[in-house]
Amino acid sequence: MKALLARCLLGLLITALPAAAQETAAPEAAAPDGVAAAVSAGKEAFWKGDFTAAEQAYARAVEQAPTVPDLWYNRGTAAARAERPGPAMHAFEQALLLAPGHADAAHNLGVVRQQVVEAALAGRASDKRSILPGEDDAGTGLLTALSPRSLGILFAIGWILLFAGLHVGRRTRTASVRTAASFAAVVFGLVALGAGALLYGRQSVVGDRLYGVVANEGPARQGPGEQYPVVAGVLPGVKVRLGGEEGAWRQVILPDGGGAWMPAEQVLPLLRP
């Protein structure tokens, strides 16, 4: 996996990391000394090839500045090069949660995810149920297809064009124009209603959910303990919905909608923006 990661990621990571460092230059300059020192240590370790030390340095940075997406991106980049795909994908997911348009994070997430899936499919027995990374939580794909900001804009534009169509239809004396304006008003009204429904659904259904990313490959069990049977093997990087905790165990909802329990230390929570 090391050679494959290096071949697939080297060009992106070597070229993208300076861009990310440049993007975080302003927050770094305005950040406390601890964040600036951690970022400096992370950059130095990364370029020396000590990716584990680089990841640890960026981990210290995000602890102090958890809302800066580029710090999460740099942490994920270092983790990927350190051959820790689970923490890497968690960091990239967190960067995208904070900045949905972060193209470099999305690209690196896709590459690392593909490596994990290919390695798993190549070396896993076919009769063993495995949960692979890359699938969204069941039933939320449509609700998360557009960002709240995009839905809000679509909702506003739909209502504006609806009233514009009604206004044109009332003012014109030409029957064909009146018919076309009325039809357009109905269409834009439906668009506005659809956008409003998706926005409401996202806020009420998805907005209250907590998610996490599995750090390392491990079994998901029917109950909170090793005495319970295994329901599936879960690969690193799988995004799960979080439930309650019992002792050292965390309840999760797998991407296929099934419930299970995993060691809490194996599930890295995603922080809400």
QUITA-V884362 format. One record per residue. N is the residue number from 1. RES is the residue in three letters. PSI is psi in degrees with one decimal (none if undefined). OMEGA is omega in whole degrees, 0 to 359 (none if undefined). D_CENTER is the distance of its C-alpha to the mean C-alpha in whole Angstrom. Layout:
# QUITA-V884362
N|RES|PSI|OMEGA|D_CENTER / N|RES|PSI|OMEGA|D_CENTER
This chain:
# QUITA-V884362
1|MET|-28.2|181|23 / 2|LYS|-47.5|181|24 / 3|ALA|-38.9|181|26 / 4|LEU|-41.7|177|23 / 5|LEU|-42.5|181|20 / 6|ALA|-41.6|182|23 / 7|ARG|-41.3|184|24 / 8|CYS|-32.6|189|21 / 9|LEU|-20.0|190|19 / 10|LEU|-47.7|182|22 / 11|GLY|-43.2|181|22 / 12|LEU|-47.6|187|19 / 13|LEU|-39.9|180|19 / 14|ILE|-36.4|182|22 / 15|THR|-31.0|186|22 / 16|ALA|-31.5|184|19 / 17|LEU|-43.6|176|19 / 18|PRO|-35.8|178|22 / 19|ALA|-43.8|179|20 / 20|ALA|-39.5|178|18 / 21|ALA|-37.4|179|21 / 22|GLN|-38.7|179|22 / 23|GLU|-33.4|181|20 / 24|THR|4.6|182|20 / 25|ALA|-41.7|180|24 / 26|ALA|-49.2|176|24 / 27|PRO|-36.7|181|22 / 28|GLU|-40.8|182|24 / 29|ALA|-33.3|182|27 / 30|ALA|-4.6|185|27 / 31|ALA|165.4|174|25 / 32|PRO|161.4|183|27 / 33|ASP|-32.9|181|29 / 34|GLY|-40.2|179|27 / 35|VAL|-45.8|180|24 / 36|ALA|-40.9|180|26 / 37|ALA|-39.4|180|27 / 38|ALA|-41.3|179|24 / 39|VAL|-42.7|178|23 / 40|SER|-43.0|179|26 / 41|ALA|-37.4|178|26 / 42|GLY|-44.3|178|23 / 43|LYS|-46.7|182|24 / 44|GLU|-45.2|180|27 / 45|ALA|-39.0|181|26 / 46|PHE|-48.6|183|24 / 47|TRP|-18.2|173|27 / 48|LYS|-8.5|180|29 / 49|GLY|5.4|178|27 / 50|ASP|80.2|188|26 / 51|PHE|-28.8|176|23 / 52|THR|-45.2|178|23 / 53|ALA|-36.5|178|24 / 54|ALA|-43.8|179|22 / 55|GLU|-42.4|180|19 / 56|GLN|-37.2|179|21 / 57|ALA|-43.6|179|22 / 58|TYR|-27.5|174|19 / 59|ALA|-39.6|177|18 / 60|ARG|-35.4|180|21 / 61|ALA|-45.4|183|20 / 62|VAL|-23.8|174|16 / 63|GLU|-34.4|181|19 / 64|GLN|-24.0|180|21 / 65|ALA|70.1|187|18 / 66|PRO|-6.1|182|15 / 67|THR|9.8|179|14 / 68|VAL|107.8|186|14 / 69|PRO|-34.4|182|11 / 70|ASP|-28.3|175|14 / 71|LEU|-40.2|176|15 / 72|TRP|-39.8|179|12 / 73|TYR|-46.7|180|11 / 74|ASN|-37.9|177|15 / 75|ARG|-44.0|179|15 / 76|GLY|-38.5|178|12 / 77|THR|-45.8|179|15 / 78|ALA|-40.7|180|18 / 79|ALA|-38.1|178|16 / 80|ALA|-43.0|179|16 / 81|ARG|-23.6|176|19 / 82|ALA|7.2|178|21 / 83|GLU|44.2|174|20 / 84|ARG|78.3|188|17 / 85|PRO|-35.3|181|14 / 86|GLY|-56.9|176|13 / 87|PRO|-33.1|179|13 / 88|ALA|-47.9|181|12 / 89|MET|-33.0|175|8 / 90|HIS|-44.5|181|8 / 91|ALA|-41.4|178|9 / 92|PHE|-41.0|177|7 / 93|GLU|-40.4|180|3 / 94|GLN|-39.5|177|6 / 95|ALA|-41.4|180|7 / 96|LEU|-29.9|176|5 / 97|LEU|-36.7|179|5 / 98|LEU|-33.6|182|9 / 99|ALA|86.6|185|9 / 100|PRO|-22.7|180|8 / 101|GLY|15.3|183|11 / 102|HIS|93.7|187|10 / 103|ALA|-39.9|181|12 / 104|ASP|-41.3|179|13 / 105|ALA|-41.5|179|9 / 106|ALA|-41.2|180|8 / 107|HIS|-50.3|181|12 / 108|ASN|-37.3|177|12 / 109|LEU|-44.9|180|9 / 110|GLY|-39.1|181|11 / 111|VAL|-47.2|180|14 / 112|VAL|-41.0|179|13 / 113|ARG|-43.0|180|12 / 114|GLN|-39.5|179|15 / 115|GLN|-42.3|180|17 / 116|VAL|-44.7|182|16 / 117|VAL|-45.1|181|17 / 118|GLU|-42.2|179|20 / 119|ALA|-37.5|181|22 / 120|ALA|-43.5|181|21 / 121|LEU|-29.8|181|23 / 122|ALA|-27.8|187|26 / 123|GLY|15.2|185|27 / 124|ARG|143.1|177|26 / 125|ALA|140.7|186|29 / 126|SER|-22.3|184|29 / 127|ASP|1.0|180|30 / 128|LYS|127.0|181|27 / 129|ARG|126.5|180|24 / 130|SER|143.3|175|21 / 131|ILE|117.2|183|17 / 132|LEU|150.1|176|15 / 133|PRO|152.9|174|12 / 134|GLY|-15.1|179|10 / 135|GLU|136.9|179|11 / 136|ASP|165.9|178|9 / 137|ASP|135.9|184|11 / 138|ALA|130.4|173|15 / 139|GLY|1.4|182|16 / 140|THR|4.9|184|13 / 141|GLY|-47.4|181|13 / 142|LEU|-38.3|182|15 / 143|LEU|-25.2|182|14 / 144|THR|5.4|181|11 / 145|ALA|-33.4|179|12 / 146|LEU|146.7|179|13 / 147|SER|157.9|177|12 / 148|PRO|-37.3|180|15 / 149|ARG|-44.4|179|17 / 150|SER|-41.1|178|17 / 151|LEU|-38.9|178|18 / 152|GLY|-41.8|178|21 / 153|ILE|-43.7|180|22 / 154|LEU|-38.1|178|23 / 155|PHE|-46.1|181|24 / 156|ALA|-44.9|181|27 / 157|ILE|-40.2|179|28 / 158|GLY|-44.1|180|28 / 159|TRP|-38.6|179|31 / 160|ILE|-46.9|180|32 / 161|LEU|-29.9|175|33 / 162|LEU|-51.4|181|34 / 163|PHE|-31.6|176|37 / 164|ALA|-42.4|178|38 / 165|GLY|-41.1|178|39 / 166|LEU|-39.3|180|41 / 167|HIS|-45.2|179|43 / 168|VAL|-41.9|180|43 / 169|GLY|-33.9|180|45 / 170|ARG|-29.4|186|47 / 171|ARG|-29.0|186|48 / 172|THR|154.6|177|49 / 173|ARG|-5.5|180|52 / 174|THR|127.6|185|51 / 175|ALA|-42.5|183|51 / 176|SER|-38.9|179|48 / 177|VAL|-40.1|179|46 / 178|ARG|-40.8|179|46 / 179|THR|-44.6|180|45 / 180|ALA|-41.0|180|42 / 181|ALA|-39.4|179|41 / 182|SER|-42.2|178|41 / 183|PHE|-43.9|179|39 / 184|ALA|-39.3|179|36 / 185|ALA|-40.6|178|36 / 186|VAL|-44.4|181|36 / 187|VAL|-48.6|181|33 / 188|PHE|-31.9|175|31 / 189|GLY|-41.1|177|32 / 190|LEU|-37.8|177|30 / 191|VAL|-43.9|180|27 / 192|ALA|-42.5|179|27 / 193|LEU|-41.2|178|27 / 194|GLY|-43.7|179|24 / 195|ALA|-39.7|178|22 / 196|GLY|-39.4|179|23 / 197|ALA|-42.0|178|23 / 198|LEU|-39.3|179|19 / 199|LEU|-42.8|178|19 / 200|TYR|-44.0|179|21 / 201|GLY|-39.8|179|19 / 202|ARG|-42.9|182|15 / 203|GLN|-37.6|185|17 / 204|SER|-31.1|184|19 / 205|VAL|-48.1|185|17 / 206|VAL|-34.3|188|13 / 207|GLY|-31.0|182|14 / 208|ASP|-2.0|183|16 / 209|ARG|143.7|175|13 / 210|LEU|138.2|182|12 / 211|TYR|159.0|176|9 / 212|GLY|171.4|180|10 / 213|VAL|133.7|180|9 / 214|VAL|129.4|186|13 / 215|ALA|-44.7|184|14 / 216|ASN|155.7|179|17 / 217|GLU|135.8|180|19 / 218|GLY|170.9|182|21 / 219|PRO|145.9|169|23 / 220|ALA|131.6|188|21 / 221|ARG|163.9|181|25 / 222|GLN|-21.1|181|26 / 223|GLY|175.2|184|27 / 224|PRO|71.6|178|26 / 225|GLY|157.6|182|29 / 226|GLU|-11.5|178|30 / 227|GLN|-12.6|180|32 / 228|TYR|148.8|181|30 / 229|PRO|154.6|179|30 / 230|VAL|131.2|178|27 / 231|VAL|-25.1|180|25 / 232|ALA|155.9|169|23 / 233|GLY|132.0|184|21 / 234|VAL|126.9|182|18 / 235|LEU|158.3|177|16 / 236|PRO|143.1|178|14 / 237|GLY|-5.5|179|10 / 238|VAL|130.9|179|11 / 239|LYS|124.8|183|8 / 240|VAL|157.1|173|11 / 241|ARG|136.3|187|12 / 242|LEU|139.0|173|15 / 243|GLY|-145.0|182|18 / 244|GLY|178.3|179|21 / 245|GLU|147.7|174|23 / 246|GLU|106.9|184|26 / 247|GLY|-126.0|181|27 / 248|ALA|17.1|184|25 / 249|TRP|149.7|181|23 / 250|ARG|131.7|175|20 / 251|GLN|135.3|182|20 / 252|VAL|153.8|171|17 / 253|ILE|117.3|183|16 / 254|LEU|163.6|182|15 / 255|PRO|-24.8|179|14 / 256|ASP|5.1|178|17 / 257|GLY|-7.3|180|18 / 258|GLY|145.3|178|20 / 259|GLY|150.1|180|21 / 260|ALA|175.2|177|21 / 261|TRP|140.4|177|22 / 262|MET|156.1|174|20 / 263|PRO|133.5|185|21 / 264|ALA|-34.1|181|20 / 265|GLU|-15.1|180|19 / 266|GLN|-11.4|184|18 / 267|VAL|117.5|181|15 / 268|LEU|111.6|182|12 / 269|PRO|147.2|172|11 / 270|LEU|130.1|182|8 / 271|LEU|136.3|176|11 / 272|ARG|146.1|178|11 / 273|PRO|none|none|12
